[in-house]
Amino acid sequence: MRHSVLRAALAVVLMVCLWVAPSTAIALDTSAGFGLQDRALFQETVDYTLTNQSNGDFRGQNLANTSFAGATGRGADFRDANLHGAILTQGAFAEADFRGADLSDALMDRADFVATDLRDAVLIGVIASGSSFSKALIEGADFTDALLDRDDQRLLCRDADGINPTTGISTFDSLGC
């Protein structure tokens, strides 16, 4: 619980800093060869911000640190995808399939996960405040250290069942039911 509060406070501080910070660009100095690998890795990440990915097929893909902020992904297939650290803020993922996906450390606040399939997904450390999980399937999902609204947590606890095959943690325990 203490880690969840600390993580939430850190997220708020980060959002405020980004909002208040001046909009000047910082150039990456590659004159000495430093940062080239990081720059190359960043360029390989596709940005799906504000796009329509409804019914898209992302099954098994490595989407770590990818942005789906404000995207529409209704009915999209994210089964077994690596979405570690992804940004799904204000996205619409109703009826999407995230079975077995790694969503750990994802930022998914104010997103729509209505009737989404999250069975066996790893959601460790996600920030999902203001999101909707109504009718979501969560058997075997691991929500350890997830930041959820109290009402969502209570709703999810009613359906909490199963053990996550990756982490070995029960859904009921991970939600703190």
Secondary structure as GFF3:
##gff-version 3
##sequence-region A 1 177
A	DSSP	alpha_helix	2	20	.	.	.	ID=ss1
A	DSSP	alpha_helix	36	43	.	.	.	ID=ss2
A	DSSP	alpha_helix	150	159	.	.	.	ID=ss3
A	DSSP	alpha_helix	171	174	.	.	.	ID=ss4
###
